[in-house]
């Protein structure tokens, strides 16, 4: 059985890391502190109010493109207002939902435009189509904070586009008046007046460019807040991701336990079958025990089928975690431990089981973990000690049960297969601590190994 014990590491002298010199912005040198040892300098993040000035053409196009889009967004607000008025007749509720669905669609279009033209990295809002059920999707459309933030963004777009349109009209009209001053202002043509009108018209164009650029850069500041996912949606997404990771971790643990045990048991039974098929006298053709070899091959077949079924189940859950509750096959628990040990006994492992706790009275998660303890313990016995005498006791300790597995000194101690040997007990310890229990493992005085796991049961079912 594997000694899953990490050797202690002695004290070592560790030099503190050398902090790199802090460099300030150009023109603002950092003076070294007086007194020798440098004091820690708290780095202050530079906050940029507006984005950088690169990509001027894209920002101008973004501002101009917003003018016709704002007309459509204004129509959406008018439709939403009319739907709210008609809500007293019932049909307005349906119209409100339809308008809000269009608003969410406009939010996706606006995020794409902001990334393409304004150079803003706007995170995507959670998609409603990923939720199950039409009613749930419609409810999320109405109650989601992302929908109403997007609506606020469209309102900001309408106001900013109105300001952009006014700036274009005013500066364009001023430039036209200046360039045609002889007609519009009824002044005689003169070279100096012509030059002055061109300069002033160019100034009007620059003012218009500056207003459009400033409008786009201002929109880029608020775009991540209004178009991105809100704090509550990010928290919900992290919770869903945590649930998926936890489910996949549990499936991976079960897969490790089941496949590892099945393969190890099959290996031992194959070795036993090979010995049983050897000739009795060393030269003849009659095997030692043909019936034992047949029984061992049958156990190998059962183990292989069980491993394949567990692998199919794991792959189905890993591919679609929502299917975990739809699978008919339930993980084994302490009631199945006798069948687990039957095949090992037939293969030659001397196992003695004392089950002092009625398995149906245990909480389900405790019973399943107790089964995994026996499974992992016997697997390690086969891997690292061979076919030796092994005793398993499940003792009632009042508000907890004690699963104790003890094996005699091993006749052989092969190296653990693969690079991941030894992680089984670490996984059991984590699961036991998650339930409020503990795990202790180590060698015994007679050269064997002992695994003791305590699991709280609370109030057991009658």
C-alpha positions, -999 to +999 in steps of 0.1 A: +000+000+000+014+034-009+028+056+018+012+089+008+034+109+031+054+139+021+089+141+035+096+172+056+119+197+041+146+212+064+150+249+071+168+268+044+182+302+041+161+322+017+173+355+005+146+382+001+138+391-034+154+423-047+128+449-056+134+465-090+139+503-089+107+523-092+107+545-122+083+574-124+071+592-155+095+613-175+102+646-158+093+632-124+124+614-110+122+592-079+148+602-053+163+574-033+154+574+004+178+587+030+192+563+055+203+533+035+176+506+033+150+514+006+114+519+019+086+502+000+069+525-024+032+520-030+026+521-067-004+542-076-023+531-108-025+558-133-061+566-142-067+577-177-099+598-179-101+595-217-086+569-241-055+575-261-056+596-292-045+569-316-071+558-342-086+593-349-102+582-382-120+553-365-134+575-338-146+601-362-164+574-382-179+560-350-193+595-341-207+601-376-222+566-378-240+571-345-261+599-360-283+576-382-283+549-355-295+574-329-326+580-351-335+543-348-327+543-311-350+573-306-377+553-323-371+525-298-376+548-269-408+561-285-420+525-290-411+516-254-431+546-241-461+537-263-459+501-251-459+513-215-490+534-221-507+504-238-498+481-209-532+488-193-547+469-222-525+438-218-510+439-253-485+466-241-467+440-219-459+419-249-448+450-268-425+460-239-408+426-239-404+427-277-388+462-275-364+450-247-354+421-268-345+445-296-326+466-271-305+436-261-298+429-298-287+465-303-264+461-273-245+433-292-243+455-323-230+485-302-204+463-285-191+453-319-190+489-331-172+501-299-145+474-304-141+480-341-141+518-343-135+532-308-109+505-298-126+497-265-125+462-251-161+458-240-168+424-223-198+405-236-230+405-215-244+371-205-265+356-233-301+348-225-303+320-251-281+298-229-308+295-202-334+268-204-371+276-208-389+303-228-404+318-197-371+320-179-355+337-209-383+363-212-381+370-175-343+375-178-348+399-207-371+421-185-353+418-151-317+415-162-295+445-153-277+442-186-309+450-205-315+482-186-279+493-188-280+488-225-311+509-226-293+536-207-264+533-232-288+538-261-301+569-244-266+583-240-259+575-277-290+595-287-279+625-266-243+624-278-253+619-314-277+649-311-247+670-299-225+657-327-252+665-353-256+700-338-218+705-340-216+693-376-245+716-386-232+747-368-195+743-379-206+734-414-228+764-416-201+787-402-175+774-426-199+779-456-207+814-445-170+822-441-160+807-475-188+826-492-184+858-472-187+881-503-222+868-508-234+860-473-219+891-456-221+914-487-184+923-485-160+930-514-136+903-524-100+909-511-070+887-509-065+892-471-102+885-466-100+854-487-071+841-466-088+850-434-120+832-444-101+800-454-082+800-420-114+805-401-133+779-421-104+755-414-107+764-377-144+754-379-135+721-394-109+715-366-135+724-340-159+699-355-132+672-356-124+679-319-160+677-309-165+644-327-133+630-312-142+642-277-177+626-280-163+592-291-136+592-264-163+601-238-185+572-250-154+549-248-151+557-211-187+546-202-190+518-227-175+490-205-198+500-176-231+502-196-225+476-223-205+451-203-217+426-177-226+440-143-212+429-109-242+407-101-240+390-135-203+384-132-208+369-097-236+347-111-213+336-140-185+328-115-209+307-094-220+288-124-184+282-134-176+271-099-205+246-099-193+232-133-157+229-120-168+212-088-190+187-107-162+179-131-137+175-102-161+151-085-164+131-118-127+130-122-122+117-087-148+090-092-131+081-125-097+079-108-111+056-081-131+033-104-107+030-133-077+026-110-093-001-089-107-020-120-074-020-138-054-030-107-079-058-099-078-069-135-040-070-134-039-091-102-066-115-116-048-118-149-016-128-130-036-153-110-052-167-141-018-171-157-005-191-127-037-212-128-032-220-165+005-231-160+011-269-165+011-290-133+044-308-139+061-281-159+060-301-191+025-314-195-005-297-210-029-300-180-033-266-162-031-262-124-067-250-120-087-244-151-119-234-132-100-208-112-086-194-144-121-192-159-135-174-128-106-149-129-112-142-166-149-136-157-139-111-130-116-093-155-146-091-179-168-076-152-141-051-142-136-040-177-173-035-183-176-015-151-146+006-161-161+013-195-195+022-181-178+046-156-158+061-184-189+067-206-206+083-176-177+106-169-174+116-205-211+124-207-209+146-176-177+163-186-192+171-220-225+184-206-225+189-168-263+194-168-267+157-177-252+146-143-287+143-128-302+125-158-280+094-155-297+064-142-266+048-126-258+061-091-223+060-076-218+030-053-219+033-015-210+011+015-238-014+006-218-024-024-185-030-006-191-068-003-193-071-041-162-050-045-142-073-023-156-106-037-135-104-069-104-095-050-108-125-027-112-148-057-080-134-071-061-143-040-063-112-018-070-123+018-096-097+029-115-097+062-144-073+064-161-062+096-191-039+089-202-026+123-225+001+109-258-005+090-251+011+056-287+023+050-285+043+082-256+065+070-260+097+051-256+092+014-224+112+009-208+095+039-217+060+027-203+068-008-170+082+006-166+052+029-169+030-002-143+050-020-120+047+010-122+009+009-118+010-029-087+032-028-072+013+001-075-021-015-062-007-048-031+005-030-026-028-012-026-046-046-002-021-061+023-018-034+020-048-011+006-076-033-017-104-022-013-100+016-037-103+045-059-072+048-085-063+074-112-037+069-132-024+099-161+001+097-168+011+133-196+032+147-181+060+168-213+077+178-215+109+158-190+096+133-178+064+117-142+051+115-131+032+084-098+014+092-079-006+066-048-024+077-026-048+056+003-070+065+039-065+053+041-065+016+058-093-003+066-070-031+066-032-035+066-022-071+069+014-082+036+032-087+026+032-123+028+065-141+039+099-127+006+105-108+011+076-083+002+086-048-025+112-055-053+089-045-048+093-007-045+131-012-078+131-030-094+111-002-080+135+024-095+164+006-129+148+004-128+137+040-120+172+051-148+186+030-172+165+050-156+176+083-136+144+087-099+134+087-075+109+072-044+093+087-022+070+069+012+055+077+033+024+082+027+000+111+053-016+135+051-050+117+060-035+083+025-032+070+004-001+064-027+014+080-053+038+066-078+054+090-106+077+079-130+093+103-163+107+088-190+126+107-225+112+104-246+136+124-280+121+133-281+088+114-314+077+098-333+050+118 
